[in-house]
Amino acid sequence: MRTSLITLFISLVAAFPVAAAEISGDWKLEGSIGQFPVDIVCSLKEADSKLTGVCKGADIGELALVGDTDGKAVKWSYEVNFQGQQFTIVYTATLDSATSMKGTISVMGNPSGSFTGKKR
């Protein structure tokens, strides 16, 4: 019985790093910022609860991102030049599953839209 409990405990502890890495990968995001549609792919890489990667889209090109994770909460941002002005775009999401997220988009600190994401 004791051996079974120890085996179970080791199995559970070993599973935690895999669960934390769920966010890493390519995510297709769809939503809107006001009247502007959002249709991009963000390649997220998690290491020690920090995010790095790039977001790519026809309207934005390829932009480097930074962010962090905390359990099912995910947040990242990038800088974009729109009509000659520099803006910070922040995505704040909750993982619904290993392949699905939804959240809000803020522009320069102001809530501006929402999005859903599906892992590819």
N, C-alpha and C positions, 0 to 999 in steps of 0.2 A: 504494500500500500504506500509506504514512504517513498519507494522508488518511483511509483507512478506519479505522486505529487511533485517530486523533484523534476521529473521529465516534463510534466505539464507546465510547471513554473518556467523552466528553461525555454520551452517552446513559445510561451507567451512573451517573455522578455525578448527573444530573438525576433518576434514578429513586429515589434514597435518600430525599428528603423525602416522596414518596408512600408508601413503605413504612413510614416512621415514623408516618404519620397513620392507619394502619390501625385503631388502637384507637378513634378518634373515632366516635361514633354511639350508637345505642340497642342495649343488650344485655339480653336476657331471661335472667335467672339462676334456676336451680332447684337446690335442694339441701336441706340441713338443718343446724340447730344443735341438737345433741342430739335431743330428740323434737319440736322445732318445725320445721315445713317453711319453707323459703325459696322464695318465688315473687315476684320483684320485677323491675322494669325499671330499669336504670341508664343514664342518658344521660351518656356520657363525652365530654369534650372535651380533647384533648391540645394543648399549646403548649409548646415547648421542654422536652420530657420531663416536664412537670408536668400533672397531671390536675385538672380541676374538673368540676362537673356536679351532678346530683341522682339519687337513687334513689327510686323510688316503689313502693308496695305497699299492699294493703288493711290490713295489720297495722301498717305504719310511717308511712303518710302519705307526704309528700314531704320528703326530707332532703338537705341540701347535703353534697357529698363533696369531699375533697381527696386527692391521691395523686401518684404518679410512675410513670414507665416507664423501663425500661432494656433495650433490645432487645426480646426476647420476654417479658420479665418485667414484670408489672403489679401495682401495689399501691395500694389506696385505702381510705379509712375514712370513717365518719360517726358522729355521736353520736345515740343513740336513748334515749328515756325508756321504760322497761319496768317496769310495776307500781310507779311512783313513784321508780325509781332510774335514774340516768344511766349508760349503758354506751357504750364505744367498740367499734365493730364494724370489724374489719380484714379485707379481702379480699386475698389474695395469689394471683396466678394466673400461668400460662404460656399464651401464645397458641399454640394448636396450628396455627392457620391464620388467614387474614384474617377469618374469620367464626366461629371457635370458640376457647374458652378453658376451662381447668379449674383448680381450685385449692382452697385451704383458707380457712376462716373462723375468725378468732380473736375471742374476746370478752374484753375487759380483759386482753389479752396471753396468754390461755390458748387453745391449739388446741381448737376446739369443734365443727367441722363441715367439710363440703366442699360444693363446688358445681360446676356446669358452666354455661357461658354460650354463647349463640348470638346472633350479631349479626343484627338485624332488617333 
